[in-house]
Amino acid sequence: MTPHKLTRTHVLLFIATFITTTLAGALMKNVIPWEHPEKLYLGLPFSLTLLLILMTHELSHYFMSLKHNVSATLPYFIPAPSIIGTFGAVIKMKPPIPDRRSLIDIGASGPIGGFIIAVIATVIGLNFSEVKPMGQLQEGLSFGSSILFDFLSRIVLNIDPDKYDVLLHPVAFAGWIGLLVTSLNLLPIGQLDGGHITYALLGDKHAWISKGMIPVLIILGILFWSGWIVWAVIMIFLGYRHPPVVYPYIQLDRKRKIIGWITFLIFILTFTPAPVTGM
């Protein structure tokens, strides 16, 4: 498979996303960009860390697609006027996928690659984060925690996360976002990475699992975070089915089955029921 060329669109979107994420990172450091443009460099730790996580995720998909002769574009980064400066990044893959082995390789490579960089960033950033007794922080947004993030906080900071608030260093916040993005991508729905992996592992049972996750997201939206309802609507719009592979009779080997179940474990460890709440 011939690699896709880097186009002007790729470059411009990356530059725009670099700018918006750097602005977001500067705002985290209480820098007003139009008042103190000379201090924009303070946004670089967040920006560069987040872009590295997203780049690793998407390029892992890309190179694995090339390995299996599946047509895929280079990553398109998506700038956004949000608190993190981006809506992420995507690559476009052109079906068909040859078999379930290639499907699980392509689907699992991105989450695993991004997960590794996100964990490293989280550990590094937590070492520079500030710990406050619970209740001393001013009102504002509060970010939820996953099983893994709680564990890392306990180990790195030597605290009980239930008794302390942590003011995340921008690198740690980028790591937190990376872990959240990993879990979102691993939802076993449609053609998300988790959907690819579920289809590769379970075949036609994927449709039932994918369809069943929609009401689960709605319930989570009612109980924990309204954003899950938005995700449910998006998934309904995009569709919960998965296109068949060309050679469905080719079975997964033991190594790929293990990789598939490892990604399921990563999903459990990184899943955050209430990512954002008001304090």
Phi and psi in degrees as a GROMACS rama.xvg file:
@    title "Ramachandran Plot"
@    xaxis  label "Phi"
@    yaxis  label "Psi"
@TYPE xy
-75.1958  128.714  THR-2
-61.242  143.191  PRO-3
-71.0994  146.527  HIS-4
-79.4045  150.99  LYS-5
-75.6375  120.071  LEU-6
-102.46  169.715  THR-7
-59.9196  -36.329  ARG-8
-61.7976  -44.9476  THR-9
-57.2885  -47.8694  HIS-10
-64.9164  -46.289  VAL-11
-64.9916  -40.8354  LEU-12
-65.4951  -39.0309  LEU-13
-65.0692  -44.941  PHE-14
-61.4257  -44.1106  ILE-15
-62.1126  -41.1257  ALA-16
-69.7188  -35.9314  THR-17
-61.0382  -42.0409  PHE-18
-66.0924  -48.3626  ILE-19
-67.745  -36.6501  THR-20
-72.7679  -33.2534  THR-21
-67.7024  -40.9209  THR-22
-61.3086  -42.7233  LEU-23
-61.9869  -43.9046  ALA-24
-63.8877  -37.2232  GLY-25
-65.391  -41.4715  ALA-26
-61.6909  -34.1935  LEU-27
-61.8556  -28.5089  MET-28
-94.22  17.3391  LYS-29
61.6526  32.5491  ASN-30
-98.1036  121.524  VAL-31
-86.7629  108.418  ILE-32
-55.6092  -41.523  PRO-33
-77.9476  -12.9939  TRP-34
-95.4978  -34.8466  GLU-35
-134.28  66.0093  HIS-36
-61.4076  -22.9872  PRO-37
-69.9496  -13.0477  GLU-38
-102.071  9.75503  LYS-39
-60.9202  -23.7306  LEU-40
-59.6024  -21.4213  TYR-41
-66.0317  -16.4574  LEU-42
-85.3767  -7.32942  GLY-43
-66.7897  -40.0021  LEU-44
-55.5552  -43.2729  PRO-45
-68.2499  -49.0831  PHE-46
-60.7398  -51.5307  SER-47
-65.9357  -36.2176  LEU-48
-66.8943  -47.238  THR-49
-64.31  -42.7668  LEU-50
-64.1991  -35.6217  LEU-51
-65.2469  -41.0148  LEU-52
-62.8635  -48.7197  ILE-53
-64.8093  -41.1676  LEU-54
-63.3676  -43.5954  MET-55
-61.3025  -43.6667  THR-56
-58.4408  -53.2453  HIS-57
-72.5742  -39.2858  GLU-58
-68.5582  -29.4698  LEU-59
-61.5532  -44.4925  SER-60
-59.2371  -45.7057  HIS-61
-61.9771  -51.3779  TYR-62
-69.0751  -32.353  PHE-63
-70.4013  -33.6249  MET-64
-63.0851  -43.9812  SER-65
-60.6066  -41.0527  LEU-66
-59.1873  -34.5578  LYS-67
-102.281  16.1826  HIS-68
59.056  37.0155  ASN-69
-104.905  127.337  VAL-70
-67.3136  125.598  SER-71
-147.074  144.692  ALA-72
-85.5061  165.464  THR-73
-69.403  163.147  LEU-74
-63.9704  138.702  PRO-75
-103.243  115.495  TYR-76
-84.9876  146.642  PHE-77
-118.967  102.854  ILE-78
-71.4884  153.475  PRO-79
-156.131  141.353  ALA-80
-79.3511  68.7185  PRO-81
-128.006  179.179  SER-82
-68.8763  -15.4212  ILE-83
-113.367  -5.46676  ILE-84
80.7507  6.56745  GLY-85
-159.748  155.447  THR-86
-103.104  15.3579  PHE-87
100.89  -152.344  GLY-88
-149.196  154.661  ALA-89
-140.854  155.493  VAL-90
-120.051  155.09  ILE-91
-105.001  120.75  LYS-92
-105.266  140.527  MET-93
-106.599  115.727  LYS-94
-60.2145  164.601  PRO-95
-92.8428  159.748  PRO-96
-91.7683  130.083  ILE-97
-57.6639  -52.9647  PRO-98
-155.092  178.968  ASP-99
-70.7604  -24.3908  ARG-100
-66.1511  -48.4072  ARG-101
-66.1776  -34.2657  SER-102
-63.8526  -43.7718  LEU-103
-72.9338  -32.731  ILE-104
-62.3843  -47.1782  ASP-105
-68.8943  -45.1751  ILE-106
-67.1096  -37.8096  GLY-107
-84.7211  -25.4623  ALA-108
-61.869  -42.6671  SER-109
-63.0711  -55.5958  GLY-110
-59.0914  -39.1685  PRO-111
-68.0803  -44.2756  ILE-112
-62.3916  -49.4126  GLY-113
-64.168  -35.6927  GLY-114
-62.433  -44.4616  PHE-115
-60.8534  -46.362  ILE-116
-66.8158  -37.5753  ILE-117
-64.8633  -39.9588  ALA-118
-64.4906  -44.7331  VAL-119
-60.4833  -44.9733  ILE-120
-62.7383  -40.8355  ALA-121
-62.7546  -45.7613  THR-122
-62.7945  -45.5596  VAL-123
-62.7078  -48.1178  ILE-124
-66.4582  -34.7496  GLY-125
-63.2586  -30.9661  LEU-126
-64.5727  -20.1743  ASN-127
-110.593  8.39047  PHE-128
-86.2433  161.555  SER-129
-107.65  135.08  GLU-130
-105.537  132.812  VAL-131
-128.938  142.824  LYS-132
-57.5557  144.989  PRO-133
-54.8173  132.077  MET-134
96.077  -4.64192  GLY-135
-89.7617  -12.8373  GLN-136
-79.5541  150.402  LEU-137
-71.6889  164.127  GLN-138
-63.1242  149.141  GLU-139
162.994  -162.809  GLY-140
-76.7428  142.127  LEU-141
-121.491  134.959  SER-142
-103.294  132.157  PHE-143
-72.6623  178.214  GLY-144
-133.69  147.012  SER-145
-97.7615  173.348  SER-146
-57.7075  -44.724  ILE-147
-68.0812  -43.2269  LEU-148
-64.8166  -38.9732  PHE-149
-60.1118  -44.6053  ASP-150
-62.039  -46.792  PHE-151
-63.3365  -38.1132  LEU-152
-63.3255  -41.5372  SER-153
-64.4491  -42.5716  ARG-154
-73.4945  -48.8084  ILE-155
-74.5397  -44.4503  VAL-156
-94.0503  -13.2199  LEU-157
57.2078  48.3781  ASN-158
-132.972  166.391  ILE-159
-94.7892  109.65  ASP-160
-58.135  -19.7029  PRO-161
-77.0493  -13.3908  ASP-162
-112.795  -8.15105  LYS-163
-134.422  150.365  TYR-164
-99.0439  146.641  ASP-165
-119.459  121.549  VAL-166
-84.7111  102.628  LEU-167
-69.1726  132.623  LEU-168
-63.7501  148.866  HIS-169
-52.8905  -34.3176  PRO-170
-67.782  -40.1087  VAL-171
-66.5529  -37.6684  ALA-172
-65.3082  -39.7473  PHE-173
-62.1078  -39.5304  ALA-174
-63.3153  -41.3777  GLY-175
-60.0888  -44.3248  TRP-176
-61.7193  -41.7587  ILE-177
-60.0127  -40.5008  GLY-178
-66.994  -39.7758  LEU-179
-64.2449  -45.4166  LEU-180
-60.3962  -38.4389  VAL-181
-59.2557  -47.4181  THR-182
-66.1603  -38.8029  SER-183
-63.3592  -42.2241  LEU-184
-67.4027  -26.3341  ASN-185
-90.0885  3.96441  LEU-186
-57.901  129.88  LEU-187
-79.0319  62.5625  PRO-188
-130.188  137.764  ILE-189
49.2266  -126.805  GLY-190
-110.962  24.4553  GLN-191
-65.4528  167.357  LEU-192
-55.4907  -41.7102  ASP-193
-63.8678  -32.1031  GLY-194
-67.8192  -42.6953  GLY-195
-57.673  -46.9393  HIS-196
-66.5616  -42.4968  ILE-197
-62.3883  -42.4135  THR-198
-64.2127  -41.2962  TYR-199
-63.4507  -37.6935  ALA-200
-80.3894  -40.0384  LEU-201
-119.273  -2.11791  LEU-202
62.9451  -129.384  GLY-203
-65.0501  -18.8303  ASP-204
-65.0473  -17.3172  LYS-205
-54.091  -41.3158  HIS-206
-61.1657  -40.4632  ALA-207
-69.5711  -41.6433  TRP-208
-64.8894  -45.0579  ILE-209
-60.5677  -46.828  SER-210
-64.9657  -38.4269  LYS-211
-69.2992  -22.4589  GLY-212
-72.8322  -21.0904  MET-213
-62.9095  -53.5552  ILE-214
-64.1557  -29.189  PRO-215
-62.6962  -43.414  VAL-216
-63.8652  -39.2497  LEU-217
-63.9195  -42.3839  ILE-218
-63.2439  -43.3908  ILE-219
-60.8476  -35.787  LEU-220
-65.9181  -35.7157  GLY-221
-73.2442  -40.048  ILE-222
-85.612  -35.1438  LEU-223
-122.378  -56.2643  PHE-224
-148.894  123.422  TRP-225
-63.522  -20.3066  SER-226
-60.0635  -26.0228  GLY-227
-64.6715  -31.246  TRP-228
-67.2863  -39.5781  ILE-229
-59.9938  -44.1957  VAL-230
-61.1817  -39.7752  TRP-231
-61.4542  -43.4247  ALA-232
-63.1576  -43.844  VAL-233
-60.6177  -43.2395  ILE-234
-66.557  -36.0329  MET-235
-64.2958  -41.1103  ILE-236
-66.7491  -43.315  PHE-237
-76.0657  -24.4122  LEU-238
100.929  144.291  GLY-239
-101.753  -3.46791  TYR-240
-86.7217  163.676  ARG-241
-126.073  131.601  HIS-242
-65.6159  146.24  PRO-243
-70.0502  154.974  PRO-244
-82.9643  164.628  VAL-245
-70.3701  -40.8164  VAL-246
-120.897  78.5073  TYR-247
-67.9352  -17.4913  PRO-248
-77.9621  -13.8132  TYR-249
-75.054  121.116  ILE-250
-87.2037  156.258  GLN-251
-73.913  142.046  LEU-252
-84.5632  172.115  ASP-253
-61.509  -40.4739  ARG-254
-60.7158  -43.1659  LYS-255
-72.0508  -32.503  ARG-256
-63.4101  -41.4605  LYS-257
-63.0173  -43.4111  ILE-258
-59.1283  -42.7503  ILE-259
-59.719  -44.6244  GLY-260
-74.2819  -26.2053  TRP-261
-64.0885  -40.7272  ILE-262
-65.2283  -33.3071  THR-263
-64.4342  -40.7498  PHE-264
-64.0722  -41.0883  LEU-265
-60.1186  -40.6376  ILE-266
-59.3748  -46.1605  PHE-267
-62.139  -43.1406  ILE-268
-70.2772  -30.0631  LEU-269
-100.188  -7.75751  THR-270
-66.6281  130.898  PHE-271
-119.259  106.848  THR-272
-57.3014  -40.7834  PRO-273
-128.108  82.9477  ALA-274
-58.6767  -39.5411  PRO-275
-135.411  131.538  VAL-276
-139.002  161.805  THR-277
-86.5448  143.475  GLY-278
